[in-house]
Amino acid sequence: MEMEEDKITIASIKKCKEDRIYVGEKLEPQRGCCIYRVPKGLRKINKEAYTPKVISIGPLHHPHHRKNELADMEKQKIRYQREFSKRITDETWQKLIHFVDLYEQTIRNCYEDTSCTFKLKKFDFITMILYDAVFIIELFLRSCFGPIDFLLVTPRLTLISYDLQLLENQLPFFVLNELYRLAFPNPEISYPSFFDLSCNFFFPNKQLSEIGVGIEEVKHFTDLRRHFMTKKLYQFQEPTGSRGTVTDVPCAVKLNESGVKFKCNEGECSLDVSFKKVKKLCLGVHDELQIPKIEVYDETELLFRNVMALEQCHYPFETHVCHFIDLMDLLVNTKEDVDLLVEKKIISNNVGDSATITRMFNRLCLQTTLSPYSRYYAVSEEIKKYYGNRWNHTKATLKSVYFSNLWRGTGTIAAFLLVLLTLIQTVCSILQFL
């Protein structure tokens, strides 16, 4: 350590520190970065939700890093490359290679973890990108037009589909789109656009008009999933002065006991939650909490977690999906809350166990940071205001005890009339003697 008159200097401190720690790569994400390592706190909660099971895409889970765990699918990438070669000429192949070569650094900059990309030399990196991209394009084409092979038979295709939506397992969308365009210069004649192919693969039961996003906005497939979830969200304006964070919202069962009705919101936005007064002929006016339908399958948590991780890394001031899950976490405390929402057709339970869904919602927001203002703040304040009104609880109790069904309601009215008539008769009898 350098010393100047027995004093420690900044030069000696820097030398001591930097001699011990290798600083060979860039220390902050480059412009255009959109593919991230999942933060350690999130990964610890459910490591499997962020880790590919059957196929690696891109450098972060490249078989070089995962040893032989994903090596079998590398053989299928070679097979698909050979099949893809039957669709294009050698001259077209050179165009594809030239494009990846030309944009090599731009592609590398899309990855936050430069240590993985740094280890891959130029030739290896270009080879990986080409084989991964060609596999995806060929898979999408076969899924849409055939021929069907064993990779397209469930459950194998399902596992591949989920792996392709993991945040760490991505290729930049612009790379896939441009390679597809170079391979098929006139897609409208022979093939659909790559954006249409992607939507058909991940959202087979949806019309393209429902996706609500343009190709220029999509960063990768995890981002495509988020765009699908937040589509048309910005059309719903937040009330003026309604910005804040959501806290202390009562659970679904308590709200139901206070008289709140629950309804599945079948609108086009899968994150649109509203609380409004609804008039019904037989029930009069009642307050209704409308929530979009949530299909819960075994892998639903995986999809939510990766979109939420993307928001944590790339959209820290627009954590819309995280805010929605945070609201659901408040509404779902016990399996009875889940059962109620299933009964109201808001949650579609395809896992069988209500307790599993309860744990899912209660754990999804752990280790997440929410943006300062939630779009659900106004709704949450209206709900709390309603719940805090004692008269609403009294009305709900009267309805549940005396008017829970047609026969009980009729009996209650009949009993009231009988008491009223008896009272009138008594009064009349007393008046006769006066």
C-alpha positions in Angstrom: 0.0 0.0 0.0 1.3 3.4 -1.0 2.0 5.8 1.9 2.7 9.5 1.9 4.2 10.6 5.2 2.5 7.7 7.0 -0.9 8.8 5.5 -3.3 6.5 3.7 -4.1 8.0 0.3 -7.1 7.6 -2.1 -4.7 6.1 -4.6 -3.5 3.4 -2.2 -7.1 2.6 -1.1 -8.2 2.2 -4.8 -5.2 0.1 -5.6 -5.8 -2.2 -2.6 -9.5 -2.7 -3.4 -9.3 -3.1 -7.2 -6.3 -5.4 -7.0 -8.5 -7.9 -5.1 -11.7 -7.5 -7.2 -11.6 -8.1 -11.0 -13.6 -5.4 -12.8 -13.5 -6.7 -16.3 -17.1 -6.2 -17.5 -19.3 -3.1 -17.6 -20.8 -2.4 -14.2 -24.2 -1.1 -15.2 -26.8 -2.3 -17.8 -26.3 -0.9 -21.3 -28.9 1.1 -23.2 -31.4 -1.4 -24.6 -31.0 -3.8 -21.7 -34.3 -5.8 -21.2 -33.3 -9.3 -20.2 -32.4 -9.6 -16.5 -31.3 -12.0 -13.9 -34.2 -12.4 -11.4 -33.3 -10.6 -8.2 -31.9 -12.9 -5.5 -34.7 -12.2 -3.0 -37.4 -13.3 -5.5 -35.4 -16.3 -6.6 -35.0 -17.6 -3.0 -38.8 -17.7 -2.6 -39.4 -20.0 -5.6 -36.3 -20.9 -7.6 -38.1 -23.3 -9.9 -40.4 -20.6 -11.2 -37.5 -18.8 -12.9 -35.5 -21.8 -14.1 -36.0 -23.5 -17.5 -37.0 -27.2 -17.2 -36.5 -28.5 -20.8 -34.9 -25.9 -23.0 -32.4 -23.0 -22.7 -32.7 -19.9 -24.8 -30.0 -17.2 -24.8 -26.8 -17.1 -22.7 -28.1 -17.0 -19.2 -29.0 -20.7 -19.0 -26.8 -21.8 -21.9 -25.8 -25.5 -21.5 -22.3 -24.3 -21.0 -23.4 -23.0 -17.6 -26.0 -25.6 -16.8 -23.7 -28.5 -17.9 -25.9 -31.5 -19.1 -29.3 -30.5 -17.6 -30.6 -29.0 -20.8 -28.3 -30.7 -23.3 -30.9 -33.1 -24.7 -32.9 -30.2 -26.3 -29.7 -29.0 -28.0 -30.0 -32.0 -30.2 -33.5 -30.9 -31.1 -32.3 -27.5 -32.0 -30.0 -29.1 -34.5 -32.8 -31.2 -35.9 -35.0 -28.1 -36.3 -32.2 -26.2 -37.9 -32.0 -28.9 -40.6 -35.8 -28.8 -41.1 -35.7 -25.0 -41.3 -33.0 -25.2 -43.9 -35.5 -26.8 -46.2 -37.5 -23.6 -46.2 -34.7 -21.2 -47.2 -31.7 -21.0 -49.5 -28.0 -20.9 -48.6 -28.0 -17.3 -49.7 -30.7 -16.5 -47.2 -28.7 -18.3 -44.5 -25.8 -15.9 -45.1 -28.2 -13.0 -44.7 -29.3 -14.4 -41.3 -25.7 -14.8 -40.2 -24.7 -11.4 -41.4 -27.5 -9.8 -39.4 -26.5 -11.4 -36.1 -22.9 -10.6 -36.8 -23.7 -7.0 -37.5 -25.9 -6.6 -34.4 -23.8 -8.8 -32.1 -22.9 -6.1 -29.6 -26.5 -4.7 -29.6 -27.8 -8.2 -28.8 -25.2 -8.6 -26.0 -26.3 -5.3 -24.5 -29.8 -6.6 -24.1 -28.6 -8.8 -21.3 -28.0 -7.4 -17.8 -25.7 -10.2 -16.8 -22.7 -9.4 -19.0 -20.5 -12.0 -17.3 -22.4 -14.8 -19.2 -22.2 -13.1 -22.5 -18.6 -12.1 -21.9 -17.6 -15.8 -21.6 -19.0 -16.6 -25.1 -16.7 -15.7 -27.9 -18.0 -14.1 -31.0 -18.4 -17.3 -33.0 -20.0 -19.2 -30.2 -22.4 -16.3 -29.4 -23.5 -15.9 -33.0 -24.0 -19.7 -33.3 -26.1 -19.8 -30.1 -28.3 -16.9 -31.2 -28.9 -18.4 -34.6 -29.8 -21.9 -33.4 -32.0 -20.6 -30.6 -33.8 -18.2 -32.9 -34.3 -20.8 -35.7 -35.6 -23.3 -33.2 -38.3 -20.9 -32.0 -39.3 -19.8 -35.5 -39.5 -23.4 -36.7 -41.5 -24.4 -33.6 -44.0 -21.6 -34.1 -44.4 -22.5 -37.8 -45.0 -26.1 -37.0 -47.4 -25.3 -34.3 -49.4 -23.2 -36.7 -49.1 -25.1 -40.0 -47.5 -28.5 -39.2 -46.0 -30.9 -39.7 -46.8 -32.1 -36.1 -43.9 -33.9 -34.4 -43.3 -35.3 -30.9 -42.2 -31.9 -29.5 -45.6 -30.5 -30.3 -47.5 -33.1 -28.3 -48.5 -32.2 -24.8 -47.2 -32.1 -22.1 -43.9 -31.6 -23.8 -45.1 -28.5 -25.7 -46.6 -27.1 -22.6 -43.2 -27.3 -20.8 -41.5 -25.6 -23.8 -44.1 -22.9 -23.9 -43.6 -22.0 -20.2 -39.8 -22.1 -20.6 -40.0 -19.6 -23.5 -41.8 -17.1 -21.2 -39.2 -17.1 -18.4 -37.5 -13.8 -17.9 -33.9 -15.2 -17.9 -34.6 -17.4 -20.9 -35.2 -14.9 -23.7 -33.9 -13.6 -27.0 -34.6 -10.0 -27.9 -37.8 -9.9 -29.9 -36.3 -7.6 -32.6 -33.8 -10.4 -33.4 -36.5 -13.0 -33.9 -38.6 -10.7 -35.9 -35.8 -9.5 -38.2 -34.5 -13.1 -38.8 -38.0 -14.2 -39.7 -38.4 -11.2 -42.0 -35.1 -12.0 -43.8 -36.1 -15.7 -44.1 -39.6 -14.8 -45.5 -39.4 -11.4 -47.1 -43.1 -11.5 -48.0 -44.8 -13.2 -45.0 -48.2 -11.9 -46.0 -48.0 -14.1 -49.1 -46.8 -17.4 -47.6 -46.7 -16.9 -43.8 -48.2 -14.6 -41.2 -46.0 -12.0 -39.5 -43.8 -13.2 -36.7 -45.9 -11.2 -34.2 -49.0 -13.0 -35.3 -47.2 -16.3 -35.0 -46.1 -15.5 -31.5 -49.5 -14.5 -30.4 -51.0 -17.6 -31.9 -48.5 -19.8 -30.1 -48.9 -18.2 -26.6 -52.5 -17.1 -26.8 -54.2 -19.6 -29.1 -57.7 -18.8 -28.0 -57.5 -15.1 -28.4 -58.2 -12.8 -31.3 -55.2 -10.7 -32.4 -57.3 -7.6 -31.8 -57.5 -8.6 -28.2 -53.7 -8.5 -27.6 -53.7 -4.7 -27.8 -50.0 -4.2 -28.5 -47.8 -3.4 -31.5 -44.7 -5.4 -32.5 -42.5 -2.3 -31.9 -43.3 -2.3 -28.2 -42.4 -5.9 -27.4 -39.0 -6.5 -25.9 -39.3 -10.3 -25.7 -41.9 -13.1 -24.8 -42.1 -12.2 -21.1 -42.8 -8.7 -22.1 -45.4 -9.9 -24.6 -47.2 -11.7 -21.7 -47.1 -8.5 -19.7 -48.5 -6.4 -22.5 -51.3 -8.9 -22.9 -52.1 -8.6 -19.2 -52.0 -4.8 -19.1 -53.7 -4.3 -22.5 -56.1 -1.3 -22.6 -55.3 -0.6 -18.9 -54.3 3.0 -19.8 -57.8 3.6 -21.2 -59.2 3.5 -17.6 -58.4 6.9 -16.2 -57.6 7.3 -12.6 -59.7 9.8 -10.7 -58.0 13.2 -10.0 -56.3 13.2 -6.6 -56.6 9.4 -6.2 -53.0 8.5 -6.1 -51.6 6.5 -3.2 -50.8 3.0 -2.0 -53.3 0.3 -1.2 -53.5 -0.8 2.5 -55.8 -2.5 4.9 -58.4 -3.7 2.5 -60.7 -6.3 4.2 -60.7 -9.8 2.8 -63.3 -11.1 0.4 -65.4 -13.0 3.1 -65.6 -9.9 5.3 -66.6 -7.7 2.4 -69.2 -10.2 1.5 -70.6 -10.3 5.0 -70.8 -6.5 4.9 -73.0 -6.6 1.9 -70.5 -6.2 -1.0 -71.4 -8.3 -4.1 -68.7 -9.8 -6.2 -68.9 -10.1 -10.0 -66.5 -11.4 -12.6 -65.4 -8.5 -14.9 -65.5 -9.8 -18.4 -64.0 -6.7 -20.0 -61.0 -6.7 -22.3 -58.5 -5.5 -19.6 -57.4 -8.4 -17.4 -56.3 -6.0 -14.6 -59.4 -3.7 -14.5 -60.9 -3.7 -11.0 -63.9 -1.5 -10.2 -66.2 -0.8 -7.2 -69.6 0.6 -8.2 -73.2 0.9 -7.3 -75.4 -1.4 -9.4 -79.2 -1.3 -9.7 -81.1 -4.6 -10.0 -84.9 -4.9 -10.3 -85.4 -7.4 -7.5 -82.5 -6.4 -5.3 -82.5 -2.6 -5.6 -79.2 -0.8 -5.4 -76.2 -2.7 -4.1 -72.4 -2.2 -4.1 -70.5 -4.5 -6.4 -66.7 -5.3 -6.6 -65.9 -6.3 -10.2 -62.7 -8.3 -10.7 -61.4 -9.8 -13.9 -61.4 -13.6 -14.2 -58.2 -15.4 -13.1 -57.5 -18.8 -14.5 -55.4 -20.7 -12.0 -53.4 -23.7 -13.3 -50.3 -25.4 -12.0 -48.0 -23.0 -13.9 -50.0 -19.8 -13.2 -47.6 -18.8 -10.5 -44.7 -19.2 -12.8 -46.2 -16.8 -15.4 -47.1 -14.2 -12.7 -43.7 -14.4 -11.1 -41.7 -13.8 -14.3 -43.9 -10.9 -15.4 -43.6 -9.4 -11.9 -39.8 -9.9 -11.9 -39.7 -8.1 -15.3 -41.6 -5.2 -13.7 -39.2 -5.1 -10.8 -36.2 -4.8 -13.2 -37.6 -2.9 -16.2 -40.8 -1.1 -15.2 -40.1 0.0 -11.6 -42.5 2.9 -11.9 -45.2 0.9 -13.7 -45.6 -2.2 -11.6 -49.2 -2.7 -12.6 -49.3 -6.5 -12.4 -47.5 -6.3 -9.0 -50.2 -3.8 -7.8 -53.0 -6.1 -9.0 -51.5 -9.1 -7.2 -51.0 -7.0 -4.1 -54.7 -6.2 -4.1 -55.6 -9.9 -4.6 -53.3 -10.7 -1.7 -55.3 -8.4 0.6 -58.6 -9.9 -0.6 -57.4 -13.5 -0.2 -56.4 -14.4 3.3 -57.9 -17.9 3.7 -59.2 -20.7 1.6 -62.7 -19.5 2.4 -61.9 -16.3 0.5 -60.8 -18.4 -2.5 -63.9 -20.5 -2.3 -66.1 -17.4 -2.3 -64.2 -16.0 -5.4 -64.5 -19.4 -7.1 -68.2 -19.4 -6.4 -68.5 -16.0 -8.0 -66.6 -17.2 -11.0 -63.8 -14.7 -10.5 -61.2 -17.5 -9.8 -61.2 -20.6 -12.0 -59.7 -23.3 -9.8 -57.9 -25.8 -12.0 -55.5 -27.0 -9.3 -58.2 -28.4 -7.0 -56.9 -27.2 -3.7 -58.1 -23.8 -2.5 -55.3 -23.7 0.1 -52.7 -23.8 -2.8 -54.2 -20.8 -4.4 -54.3 -19.0 -1.1 -50.6 -19.6 -0.6 -49.9 -18.5 -4.2 -51.5 -15.1 -3.7 -50.0 -14.6 -0.2 -46.4 -15.3 -1.5 -46.3 -13.6 -4.9 -45.6 -10.1 -3.6 -42.9 -11.2 -1.1 -39.6 -9.4 -1.8 -41.2 -7.1 -4.4 -41.2 -3.3 -4.4 -44.3 -1.5 -5.6 -44.2 1.7 -7.5 -45.4 4.7 -5.3 -48.9 5.0 -6.8 -51.3 2.2 -7.3 -54.1 2.4 -9.9 -56.3 0.6 -7.4 -55.9 3.2 -4.7 -59.3 4.9 -5.4 -61.0 1.6 -5.5 -59.5 0.5 -2.3 -60.5 3.7 -0.5 -64.1 3.3 -1.7 -64.1 -0.3 -0.4 -62.8 0.7 3.0 -65.3 3.6 3.2 -68.1 1.2 2.5 -66.8 -1.4 5.0 -66.4 1.2 7.7 -70.1 2.2 7.5 -71.9 0.3 10.3 -75.3 0.8 8.5 -74.0 -1.3 5.6 -73.2 -4.2 8.0 -76.7 -3.8 9.6 -78.4 -4.0 6.2 -76.3 -7.0 5.2 -77.2 -8.8 8.5 -80.9 -8.1 8.0 -80.8 -9.4 4.5 -78.9 -12.5 5.4 -81.1 -13.3 8.4 -84.5 -12.3 7.2 -84.3 -12.1 3.4 -81.7 -14.7 2.4 -84.1 -16.4 0.0 -87.6 -16.0 -1.5 -89.4 -18.2 1.1 -87.7 -16.6 4.1 -88.3 -13.1 2.8 -92.0 -14.0 2.2 -92.3 -15.4 5.7 -90.6 -12.4 7.2 -93.1 -10.0 5.4 -96.0 -12.2 6.4 -94.9 -12.3 10.0 -94.5 -8.5 10.0 -98.0 -8.0 8.5 -99.4 -10.4 11.1 -97.8 -8.5 13.9 -99.0 -5.2 12.4 -102.6 -6.5 12.0 -102.6 -7.8 15.5 -101.4 -4.5 16.8 -104.1 -2.7 14.9 -106.8 -5.1 16.1 -105.6 -4.5 19.7 -105.7 -0.8 19.3 -109.2 -0.9 17.8 -110.4 -3.1 20.7 -109.0 -0.7 23.3 -110.7 2.2 21.5 -114.1 0.4 21.6 -114.0 0.4 25.4 -113.2 4.1 25.7 
